[in-house]
């Protein structure tokens, strides 16, 4: 598998980690398919990607029919198959409010946008993944699958489900397809939003000091981790949860 002829599909590609990952892989010579339900963000992404090397499709990846239509287009565009699927889509805001006020509809929104979407896209992508030797799936979860703060019930459940789905898929789809999860911590995505929402980072010294690595994470930190996971160098890595958080989840914090 060589990057120059490989195709990657990224969900939630319009902004944030998805946008940064799409641009990273395009710079490495990959053909990039970006899925997102935000048409304006997708249009911006398409203008950033090399012409003829990218396909952007508006798609709500939590809806079965939409995913089926999108992957029919992808199969026509990349008939030789895809080397990687990155299930990155999800509602970015983790806060749902008190449990007693959390409606089923709101709960389902978090679950569908992340966990259900990963299931639907992985199922649809599987025939294309199996056409490429060394293919892999990367699920973008969160350190909130491992630890929580108040009022983040649905988000935590969705990301925890992604981690469980990861090892189940690794066992069920191997050895043909490797499956791993990346668990980002605090990642600054402000500069990677669409133009009318983009903003520069404004971190306090205490924000940086919370991380043993000495800084808040960047989109590039996640994109390069994904790039390693899908590379031949990670060929013996599957079913794993790779935490990328600057060491924040390993730091003991005491009440003062």
N, C-alpha and C positions, 0 to 999 in steps of 0.2 A: 504494500500500500504506500503510495507516494503522495505527498501533500499536493503536488502540482495537478493531479488528476482526481483528487478526492472531493466529495461533496459532503457538506455538513448542513444539518437542519437545526435551527435554533428557534425555540418558541419564546414569546415575550421579547422579540429582538428589537423592538422599536426604540427602547430607551434603557438606561441603567446597565446592569450587568450584561443583558442580552445584546445591547448595541455595542458595548465594548468588546464582547466576545466575537461578534460578527466581524467587526473591523480588524481584530487581531488575526482571525483565521484568513480573512481576505488578503491581508498583508503577507501572509505566509504562502499565498498561491492557491488556497482552497476555493472551490466554488461554494457559495453561501446561499442558503435558502432561509429567509427570515419570515417568521409568522408573528402577527400581532393583530389585535383588534382595533388598535389606534391607527387609523389611516394616515393622519398627519405625521405621526412619528415614523411610520413606515416610509412615507414619501421622502422625508429627510434622510433616513438611512439609505434608501435606494440611490440618492444623489451622491452619497459618500462612497459607495461601493463601485468597483471597476465595472464598466459596461460590459455586458456579455458574460460576466463572471458571477452574477447574482440574480436571484429571483425573490421578490418580496410579495407576500400574499396576505391580504387582510383576512383574519380568521379568528373566531372565538373558539379557542382550543378546548373549552369546556363543553362544547356542543358536538355531539356525535356526527351529525350530518355535515357540519362545517368542516370537521376534521377529515371526513371521507372525501369531500370535494377537494380540499387542499392537497391531500396526498395523491389524488388522481392527477392533479396538475404536476406535482413533484415527480411522479413516476414518468410522466411524458417528458419532462425537462431533463431528468437524470435517469435514463433507462438502464444504465449500467449499475445503478444502485447508489446507496449513500453509505459513507463510512462512519458517520456519527450522527446521533440525535442528542441534542441538549434540551432537556425538559426544564426550561427556566421560567416559564410563565407563572404568574401568581399575583394576588393582590399584595401590594408592597406594604401597606399600612397594617401592622399586626394588631392594633388595638380595637377591640370590639365593644368595650364597656362592660358593665357588670353582667355576670352570668344570667341573673334573673331577667335582664332586659334584652338578652341576645335572642333574636327571632330565628326561627328555623330557616327562613329565606336568607338572612344574612349569613348564618352558619354555612348553609349550602353554597353560598357564593365563594367563601374562602376555600372550601373543600373542592368545589368544581374547578376553580381557576388554577389550582395547583395539582392536587392529587388525582382527581378524575381526568384532568387534562393530560397528565403524564401517562395514565393508563391508555387513554384513547389514542394519543399520538404514538406511543410505543407499539401498540397493537397494529396501527395503520402502517407504521414504518418498518415493521418486522420483515415483510417480504423483500423490501429494498435493502435492509441491513444484511440479510442473508446472502445477497449477491456479491458482497465485498468481504474478502478475507481480512480478518482482524478488526471487524467493525465493533463499535461500542456505543453505549448509551451513558450519558451523564445526567443525573438528576440533581438540580440545584435546590437543596433543602435549606437549612438554617441552623445556627447554633441553638435556636429556640426549640428545636427538637430535643435538646439535651437539658435545657434549663429555661426558666420562665420568669416573667414579671407579671404583675396583676393585669387581668382583663385582656389576655391574649389567647383565649381558649381555642377558637377555631383555627387561627393561624398556626399555633403550636401543634394542634392535632393534624392539620394538613401536612406540615413539614415532618412530623414524626411518622405519619403514614408513608411519606415519600421514602424515608430511610428503610422502613420495613419492605416496601415495594422493591427497593433496590436490591436487597439481598435475596428476595424471592425470585426476582427476574434473573439475577446472576446465576442462581442454581438452575432455574428452569430453562434459560436460554443458552447457557454455556455448553460446550466450549466455543460455539460459533460466534456468540456475541457476548462481550464483556459488559458489565453494568456496575457503575460506581456512583456515589453521591458526593457532592461538594457541599460543605456546610459553612457558608460565609458567616462571619460575625458582623461587626460594625463596618460596613463598606460605604464610603462616600460616593454617591451616585449623582449628586447635584449637577456637575458639569456634563453629565451624559444623558440628561433629559432632553425632550424636544425643545426647540428654541424658545417657545413662550413660557417654558417652565424651568429652564436651566438656571442654575445659580452656582456661584463658587463656594468652595468649602470655607467654613468659618468655625474652626475648632479652638476651644479653649485649651490652655496647657493641661488642665485636669482631664480633659477628654483624651489627650495623647497619653498622659501618664497612667491611665487605667490599663493600658496595654503593655505587657512586658516587652513587646517589640518597639515601643516608644512612639507609636503613631496609629492613627486610624487607617483602616484598610482602603485600598483603591480598587477600582474595577479591573485594572490590569493584574492585580494579585489573583483574582478569580479566573480571568481569561487564561493566564499562563498555567494555572493549576489544571484547568480543563484541557489545555493543549498537551500537557504532560500525560494526563490520564488516557487520552485517545491515541497517544504515540506508541510505537513498538517498544519503547523503553519501559512502558508500564504493562507490558504484555502478560505479566504474572500477577497483576493486580485486578481483582474483581470482587464484587460484593462488599466493598469497603466504604466507610464514611470518612472523608478527608476534611478535617476541620481547618479552616483558614480564617483565623480570628486574632492573629497577633498575640496569642497566648491568653486572651482575656478570660476564657472559660476555665483556665487552670489557676487563676489567681484567687486566693482566699481573701474575702472581704469581710471585715468585722464591723459591727455597729459601733459608732463612736458616742 
